[in-house]
């Protein structure tokens, strides 16, 4: 499974998560998560409902 798929799956299952929480759920490094979150945000796949939290649009 790709990194982005893992992130999206974790967000769909948990509604709102911090990057560190996504990292612990997926087992990926937080730096990798941060880079992929930036890409997903730019593509408007995810949004930030409140500071430091992410959810799927």
Secondary structure as UniProt FT lines:
FT   HELIX           3..14
FT   HELIX           19..26
FT   HELIX           30..42
FT   TURN            43..44
FT   STRAND          46..47
FT   TURN            51..52
FT   STRAND          54..56
//
